[in-house]
Amino acid sequence: MIRRLGRISALAYSLLLSQAGALMIAEDGRPASVIVVESLATPVEKHAAEELAEFLWQVSGARFEIAAERRPGQSNLLVGMGAGHMADPELTADGLGPEGIIIRTVGNDLILAGGPVRGALYAVYTFLEDEIGCRWWSHDAGTIPSKPTISIGSIDVRYAPILEYRETDASVTATDPAWSARNKCNGAAHFLRADQGGRYLFEPHFCHTFYMLLPPEKYFEDHPEWFSLRGGERFAGSGNDITLVEASLCLTNEEMRKTLVENLKQVLREQQDGTEHAWHNHENGETILAEVSPPDSAGKLWCECDQCTAVEEAEGSPAGLMIRFVNAVSEDLKDEFPDVLVSTLAYHDTRKPPWPSPDRTKITKTSDDVIVRLSTIKCSFGRPFTHANNTAVYQDLLGWSKVCSRLHVWDYVVNHTYAMLPHPNLRVLAPNIREYIKLGVTGYYGGAERNPAIEVAELRAWMVAKLMWDPSLDGQELIETFCRGFYGAAGRHVVAYLDVMHDAVEKTDDWLGLSSPPTADFLALETLDRGWAHLEAAASAVVGDEELSGRVERVRRCVRYAYAQRGVIGDMVVSASSSHRSRVPVNAVIGIGLDADARTHNANPEHAWLSEKVIVSDLNPHPGTVPGSHWFKVEFVEPKPISEMLIWNYNEEKWSAHGMKNITIQYSLTDGPDRSEWATIYEGELPIAPESKAAPASLAVDFGSAEVKSVVITSGKGSDMNWSSGALNSAGLSEILFRETGEEDP
């Protein structure tokens, strides 16, 4: 465990330093030491020295020299093993692996060094955090103390992380290289530069790569025997429609494997040469993992040919067939890429490991160069991994620990379907990661798909990062520390809100999965009311502070979203002809995608409404509307005078053609069944959205202070339905905003 200073008074701290022999770093805003990094240091060590100088300046106001030689007679901050040897020739990083750290005072010097990849950099960040008090909450928020005088006592820290691979995309913050390095993440999502140690990178893609390496459209016609035999017929998809993936490869076919391996080698060659190809731009010094895994499907994928069936029966699981295949792929790569590891997934059909039985005494183990990533998709994340609710997945992990020496976990740390819903899983993160490690896990991915709508996204990313580096940390203490630092005076109220939600899911024992619905018992209106009261107090605590108010507002939006999913949307009720499972009607009326001034809308599809592909032709939501393919309706509890309605068409990068094209807008004072009670206020085009992260309103409709009870927007039919010229059957809207008569701003 990393040593941490307790909370002691300034006087006691001064006495402690005087007794231990203080090492003075800065005094009254002037440097009292020099930073040393040898001239032959690695780019990472040189960057570590620059980061140390930068943050010591921010803390003390002192500008520190970076020298190549140790200065006798003064304090030296020695960065990297080469510089460390100037003070201690016997210094060694043995046993620390590529990232372990050394923080040690030697006489009047401080050594900040470690493993050859990121050790020195992580030593600097650990020192700045644990000894100086720096914190990096998110990519644009941190806490840097003000200390014109910096002195430290005796330090002797030697620590190596247990997890070799540490990745989370629980926030857009996590994709920021600086935040990622400072919080010691090293996975694919973190985009670390070469001078930050690079990152793990999966080739040709992060997951589900079979069809990338052997595209059915290229190979199926000539080699159907390479693909799954199902019911006596070879398949590359549902009815051989490869867009409906319900099939896989015939993993016992040797010719298929040879071609897949050659295609994989070509991908690796392109990476090695720095060539840009379809999936990544390789400009950094990454650690490459060759990802070999089946398509994403919850259905049965596997080949039923005699050879594959025999292997599956011998191993007791389709995973045994998969292990034999990736072991062979790993061996095939060695002639040209001896250092490349092969990664695969234990997911859906392959989640259960090979399992011995009385008639099955020998099962295949993974080779030392194969990584298996076990998915926890079947877990309930409201309870710890050791809870009875999670027995099945626990047993899976236990079994994998017996056959795999490099076992990683693909965990799910958010609600992937309803990202904005409160998702009270924070209490289980620390005990779960500790339990994974206890069972032999050496890598962890906290998956979230970088959705900016995630509830307390910054907290999730920071907390996961801290636990991946040091799993012994106390989870509740991490939550409280972050909330104090990130939300300021509102922090304790945000903690109280989180406690309400976590207590509720524990009381109801709801199954908290990666697609938990808005109707879950723990999201009862009574619970939301209690949580909202704390968030109201949080907002009041930071009135006048625009930055902190914005952070609190992002949490409040999530609770408003939960209310809306329960049918409570202020003074309105919304409905639509149909909707995508997560791009529901309420998304388009609660402002979750609007900027603070309600002028522009983002391009996040989860902040919009999108219909299903099914055409609801000629089925009117109300007799007062015109026939059309899709419709969207807003009904106010009581009629109100409306001066203007603003509409933002569906806005998503590469998919804005889903936006409605020709529309009819009608309104009614009564919402009655008589067609004469409805008036048409607009007929014409709704301009296509610009696919911008800050798209302006597509249309403003002048209502002239008309009294309005209901408004219906109906799309045209056929090629007039949306902007895809008939290629897409869905239609959507990003936001609808009403301005009442007398309002100065929407």
Backbone hydrogen bonds, N-H to C=O, Kabsch-Sander energy under -0.5 kcal/mol:
donor,donor_aa,acceptor,acceptor_aa,energy
5,L,130,D,-0.6
8,I,6,G,-0.9
13,Y,9,S,-2.6
14,S,10,A,-2.4
15,L,11,L,-2.3
16,L,12,A,-2.4
17,L,13,Y,-2.4
18,S,14,S,-2.3
19,Q,15,L,-2.0
20,A,16,L,-2.3
21,G,17,L,-2.0
23,L,152,I,-3.3
24,M,22,A,-0.7
25,I,150,I,-3.2
26,A,150,I,-1.9
27,E,30,R,-2.8
29,G,148,P,-2.4
30,R,27,E,-1.3
32,A,25,I,-2.9
33,S,25,I,-0.6
34,V,75,S,-1.9
35,I,65,E,-2.5
36,V,77,L,-2.9
37,V,67,A,-2.5
41,A,38,E,-1.9
46,K,42,T,-2.4
47,H,43,P,-2.2
48,A,44,V,-2.4
49,A,45,E,-2.0
50,E,46,K,-2.0
51,E,47,H,-2.6
52,L,48,A,-2.3
53,A,49,A,-2.3
54,E,50,E,-2.5
55,F,51,E,-2.5
56,L,52,L,-2.2
57,W,53,A,-1.8
58,Q,54,E,-2.1
59,V,55,F,-2.2
60,S,56,L,-2.8
61,G,57,W,-2.8
62,A,56,L,-0.6
64,F,62,A,-0.6
67,A,35,I,-3.4
67,A,65,E,-0.6
74,Q,71,R,-1.4
75,S,32,A,-0.7
76,N,108,N,-0.8
77,L,34,V,-3.1
78,L,76,N,-0.8
78,L,110,L,-2.9
79,V,36,V,-3.1
79,V,77,L,-0.7
80,G,78,L,-0.6
80,G,112,L,-2.7
84,G,80,G,-2.4
85,H,81,M,-2.2
86,M,83,A,-1.2
87,A,83,A,-0.5
87,A,84,G,-1.3
88,D,84,G,-2.3
91,L,88,D,-2.1
96,L,93,A,-2.1
99,E,96,L,-0.6
100,G,96,L,-1.5
101,I,159,Y,-3.3
102,I,113,A,-3.0
103,I,157,V,-2.5
104,R,111,I,-1.8
105,T,155,I,-2.4
106,V,109,D,-2.4
109,D,106,V,-1.9
110,L,76,N,-2.9
111,I,104,R,-3.3
112,L,78,L,-3.4
113,A,102,I,-2.3
115,G,100,G,-2.5
117,V,98,P,-1.6
118,R,98,P,-1.9
119,G,98,P,-0.9
119,G,115,G,-1.1
120,A,115,G,-0.6
122,Y,118,R,-2.8
123,A,119,G,-2.2
124,V,120,A,-2.1
125,Y,121,L,-2.2
126,T,122,Y,-2.5
127,F,123,A,-2.4
128,L,124,V,-2.7
129,E,125,Y,-2.2
130,D,126,T,-3.2
131,E,127,F,-2.2
132,I,127,F,-1.4
133,G,128,L,-0.8
134,C,128,L,-2.7
135,R,143,T,-2.1
137,W,135,R,-0.5
137,W,141,A,-0.7
138,S,141,A,-2.4
141,A,138,S,-0.8
143,T,135,R,-2.1
147,K,59,V,-2.6
147,K,145,P,-0.6
150,I,26,A,-2.1
150,I,148,P,-0.5
152,I,23,L,-2.3
157,V,103,I,-3.3
159,Y,101,I,-2.0
163,L,468,M,-0.5
164,E,162,I,-0.6
164,E,442,T,-2.7
165,Y,442,T,-1.1
167,E,444,Y,-2.3
169,D,446,G,-1.4
174,A,171,S,-1.3
175,T,172,V,-1.3
176,D,173,T,-2.0
180,S,176,D,-2.5
181,A,177,P,-2.6
182,R,178,A,-2.5
183,N,179,W,-1.8
184,K,181,A,-1.4
185,C,180,S,-2.7
186,N,166,R,-2.5
187,G,166,R,-1.3
190,H,187,G,-1.6
191,F,188,A,-0.9
196,Q,193,R,-1.3
197,G,194,A,-1.6
198,G,193,R,-2.7
200,Y,186,N,-2.8
201,L,287,T,-2.7
203,E,289,L,-3.0
209,T,293,S,-0.6
210,F,293,S,-2.4
212,M,209,T,-1.0
213,L,209,T,-2.3
214,L,210,F,-2.3
218,K,215,P,-1.6
219,Y,215,P,-2.1
220,F,216,P,-2.5
221,E,216,P,-0.5
223,H,219,Y,-2.4
226,W,223,H,-1.9
227,F,224,P,-1.8
228,S,235,F,-0.6
228,S,248,S,-1.8
230,R,228,S,-0.7
230,R,233,E,-3.6
233,E,230,R,-1.4
235,F,228,S,-3.2
238,S,241,D,-1.0
238,S,244,L,-2.7
239,G,237,G,-0.8
240,N,237,G,-1.4
241,D,238,S,-1.7
242,I,240,N,-1.0
244,L,241,D,-2.3
245,V,243,T,-0.7
246,E,244,L,-0.8
248,S,301,L,-0.6
250,C,226,W,-2.6
251,L,249,L,-1.2
253,N,250,C,-1.9
254,E,252,T,-0.7
257,R,253,N,-1.9
258,K,254,E,-2.2
259,T,255,E,-2.0
260,L,256,M,-2.7
261,V,257,R,-2.9
262,E,258,K,-2.1
263,N,259,T,-2.4
264,L,260,L,-2.4
265,K,261,V,-2.7
266,Q,262,E,-1.9
267,V,263,N,-1.8
268,L,264,L,-2.2
269,R,265,K,-2.6
270,E,266,Q,-2.3
271,Q,267,V,-1.9
272,Q,268,L,-2.7
273,D,269,R,-2.3
274,G,271,Q,-1.4
275,T,270,E,-3.0
277,H,275,T,-0.5
277,H,280,H,-1.3
282,H,280,H,-0.6
283,E,281,N,-1.4
286,E,284,N,-1.4
287,T,199,R,-3.0
288,I,286,E,-0.7
289,L,201,L,-3.1
290,A,341,L,-3.3
291,E,203,E,-2.4
291,E,289,L,-0.9
292,V,290,A,-0.5
292,V,343,S,-3.1
297,S,295,P,-0.8
303,C,249,L,-0.5
304,E,229,L,-2.3
309,T,305,C,-2.6
310,A,306,D,-2.1
311,V,307,Q,-1.9
312,E,308,C,-2.6
313,E,309,T,-2.4
314,A,310,A,-2.1
315,E,311,V,-2.1
316,G,312,E,-1.7
317,S,312,E,-0.9
319,A,352,K,-0.5
320,G,317,S,-1.5
321,L,317,S,-0.8
322,M,318,P,-1.9
323,I,319,A,-2.8
324,R,320,G,-2.2
325,F,321,L,-1.7
326,V,322,M,-2.8
327,N,323,I,-2.6
328,A,324,R,-1.7
329,V,325,F,-2.3
330,S,326,V,-2.6
331,E,327,N,-2.1
332,D,328,A,-2.4
333,L,329,V,-1.5
334,K,330,S,-0.8
334,K,331,E,-0.8
336,E,333,L,-1.4
337,F,333,L,-3.7
340,V,337,F,-1.2
341,L,288,I,-0.9
342,V,369,D,-2.6
343,S,290,A,-2.7
344,T,371,I,-2.2
346,A,373,R,-2.9
347,Y,345,L,-0.7
350,T,347,Y,-2.0
351,R,348,H,-1.7
355,W,315,E,-1.7
357,S,360,R,-2.0
360,R,357,S,-2.1
366,T,403,V,-2.7
370,V,367,S,-1.7
371,I,342,V,-3.3
372,V,406,R,-1.7
373,R,344,T,-2.5
374,L,372,V,-0.7
374,L,408,H,-2.9
375,S,346,A,-2.7
376,T,410,W,-2.1
379,C,376,T,-2.3
381,F,379,C,-0.6
381,F,512,L,-3.5
383,R,380,S,-1.1
387,H,384,P,-2.0
390,N,387,H,-2.0
391,T,388,A,-1.5
394,Y,390,N,-2.4
395,Q,391,T,-2.5
396,D,392,A,-1.7
397,L,393,V,-2.6
398,L,394,Y,-2.5
399,G,395,Q,-2.5
400,W,396,D,-2.6
401,S,397,L,-2.1
402,K,398,L,-0.5
402,K,399,G,-1.1
403,V,399,G,-0.5
403,V,400,W,-1.3
404,C,400,W,-1.7
407,L,440,G,-0.6
408,H,372,V,-3.0
408,H,406,R,-0.5
409,V,443,G,-2.2
410,W,374,L,-3.2
411,D,409,V,-0.8
411,D,445,Y,-2.9
413,V,411,D,-0.6
413,V,447,G,-1.7
414,V,447,G,-0.5
416,H,414,V,-0.9
416,H,514,L,-1.7
417,T,514,L,-1.4
421,L,418,Y,-1.6
425,N,423,H,-2.1
428,V,425,N,-1.1
429,L,425,N,-0.6
429,L,426,L,-0.8
430,A,426,L,-0.6
432,N,428,V,-2.3
433,I,429,L,-2.4
434,R,430,A,-2.2
435,E,431,P,-2.1
436,Y,432,N,-2.7
437,I,433,I,-2.1
438,K,434,R,-2.2
439,L,435,E,-1.5
440,G,437,I,-2.0
441,V,436,Y,-2.2
442,T,407,L,-3.2
443,G,407,L,-0.9
444,Y,165,Y,-2.6
445,Y,409,V,-2.5
446,G,167,E,-2.8
447,G,411,D,-2.6
447,G,445,Y,-1.1
450,R,169,D,-1.8
451,N,448,A,-1.0
454,I,451,N,-1.5
455,E,419,A,-1.2
457,A,454,I,-1.2
460,R,456,V,-2.3
461,A,457,A,-2.4
462,W,458,E,-2.5
463,M,459,L,-2.8
464,V,460,R,-2.6
465,A,461,A,-2.3
466,K,462,W,-2.4
467,L,463,M,-2.2
468,M,464,V,-2.3
469,W,465,A,-1.7
470,D,466,K,-2.6
473,L,470,D,-1.7
475,G,473,L,-0.5
478,L,474,D,-2.0
479,I,475,G,-2.2
480,E,476,Q,-2.4
481,T,477,E,-2.6
482,F,478,L,-2.6
483,C,479,I,-2.4
484,R,480,E,-2.2
485,G,481,T,-2.0
486,F,482,F,-3.5
487,Y,483,C,-1.8
488,G,484,R,-0.7
490,A,487,Y,-1.9
491,G,488,G,-2.2
493,H,490,A,-0.6
494,V,490,A,-2.0
495,V,491,G,-2.4
496,A,492,R,-1.8
497,Y,493,H,-2.1
498,L,494,V,-2.5
499,D,495,V,-2.4
500,V,496,A,-2.0
501,M,497,Y,-1.9
502,H,498,L,-2.5
503,D,499,D,-2.9
504,A,500,V,-1.9
505,V,501,M,-2.0
506,E,502,H,-1.8
507,K,503,D,-2.1
508,T,504,A,-2.5
509,D,505,V,-1.4
510,D,505,V,-0.6
512,L,510,D,-1.0
513,G,511,W,-1.3
516,S,513,G,-1.1
520,A,517,P,-1.6
523,L,520,A,-1.8
524,A,521,D,-1.6
527,T,524,A,-0.5
528,L,524,A,-2.4
529,D,525,L,-2.7
530,R,526,E,-1.9
531,G,527,T,-2.6
532,W,528,L,-2.9
533,A,529,D,-1.9
534,H,530,R,-1.2
535,L,531,G,-1.6
536,E,532,W,-2.4
537,A,533,A,-1.8
538,A,534,H,-2.0
539,A,535,L,-2.4
540,S,536,E,-2.1
541,A,537,A,-1.8
542,V,538,A,-0.7
542,V,539,A,-0.8
543,V,540,S,-1.1
545,D,542,V,-2.3
546,E,544,G,-0.8
549,S,545,D,-2.7
550,G,546,E,-1.9
551,R,547,E,-1.6
552,V,548,L,-2.3
553,E,549,S,-2.5
554,R,550,G,-1.5
555,V,551,R,-0.9
555,V,552,V,-0.7
556,R,552,V,-2.3
557,R,553,E,-2.4
558,C,554,R,-0.8
558,C,555,V,-0.5
559,V,555,V,-1.2
560,R,556,R,-2.5
561,Y,557,R,-2.3
562,A,558,C,-1.8
563,Y,559,V,-2.6
564,A,560,R,-2.7
565,Q,561,Y,-2.4
566,R,562,A,-1.1
566,R,563,Y,-0.7
567,G,564,A,-2.0
568,V,563,Y,-2.7
569,I,567,G,-0.8
569,I,572,M,-0.6
572,M,569,I,-1.5
573,V,635,E,-2.8
575,S,633,K,-2.1
577,S,631,W,-2.2
580,H,583,R,-0.6
580,H,610,L,-3.3
584,V,582,S,-1.2
587,N,584,V,-1.5
588,A,585,P,-1.8
589,V,586,V,-1.8
590,I,586,V,-0.9
594,L,591,G,-1.0
595,D,600,T,-2.0
598,A,595,D,-2.0
601,H,695,A,-2.3
602,N,593,G,-2.2
607,H,604,N,-1.9
608,A,605,P,-1.2
609,W,733,L,-3.2
610,L,583,R,-2.3
611,S,731,A,-3.1
616,V,614,V,-0.5
616,V,629,S,-1.7
617,S,615,I,-0.7
618,D,628,G,-0.5
619,L,616,V,-1.5
620,N,618,D,-0.9
625,T,622,H,-2.4
629,S,716,G,-1.0
632,F,713,I,-2.3
633,K,575,S,-2.9
634,V,711,V,-2.7
635,E,573,V,-2.9
636,F,709,K,-3.2
637,V,571,D,-2.6
640,K,708,V,-2.0
642,I,640,K,-0.5
642,I,706,A,-2.6
643,S,739,R,-2.6
644,E,739,R,-1.6
645,M,701,V,-2.2
646,L,737,L,-3.2
647,I,699,L,-2.7
648,W,735,E,-2.8
649,N,647,I,-0.6
650,Y,732,G,-1.0
652,E,650,Y,-0.5
653,E,603,A,-0.6
655,W,652,E,-2.1
656,S,652,E,-0.7
658,H,655,W,-1.9
659,G,656,S,-2.1
660,M,732,G,-1.4
661,K,720,D,-0.5
661,K,721,M,-1.3
662,N,720,D,-2.2
663,I,661,K,-0.5
663,I,684,G,-3.1
664,T,714,T,-2.0
665,I,682,Y,-2.8
666,Q,664,T,-0.5
666,Q,712,V,-2.3
667,Y,679,A,-2.3
668,S,710,S,-2.2
669,L,677,E,-0.7
677,E,674,D,-2.0
678,W,675,R,-1.7
679,A,667,Y,-2.6
681,I,665,I,-2.6
681,I,679,A,-0.6
682,Y,665,I,-1.4
684,G,663,I,-2.1
686,L,661,K,-2.9
689,A,650,Y,-0.5
695,A,601,H,-2.8
695,A,692,S,-0.7
697,A,599,R,-0.6
698,S,647,I,-2.1
699,L,647,I,-1.8
701,V,645,M,-3.0
702,D,700,A,-0.5
703,F,643,S,-1.8
703,F,701,V,-0.6
704,G,643,S,-1.1
705,S,642,I,-1.0
706,A,642,I,-0.8
706,A,703,F,-1.1
708,V,640,K,-2.4
709,K,668,S,-3.2
710,S,668,S,-2.0
711,V,634,V,-2.6
712,V,666,Q,-2.7
713,I,632,F,-3.0
714,T,664,T,-2.5
714,T,712,V,-0.5
715,S,630,H,-3.3
716,G,662,N,-1.7
716,G,720,D,-0.9
720,D,717,K,-2.3
721,M,718,G,-1.7
723,W,657,A,-1.5
723,W,659,G,-1.0
725,S,722,N,-0.6
727,A,724,S,-1.2
732,G,658,H,-1.3
733,L,609,W,-1.6
734,S,648,W,-2.4
735,E,648,W,-1.6
736,I,588,A,-2.5
737,L,646,L,-2.6
739,R,644,E,-3.0
740,E,738,F,-0.6
741,T,641,P,-1.9
743,E,740,E,-2.2
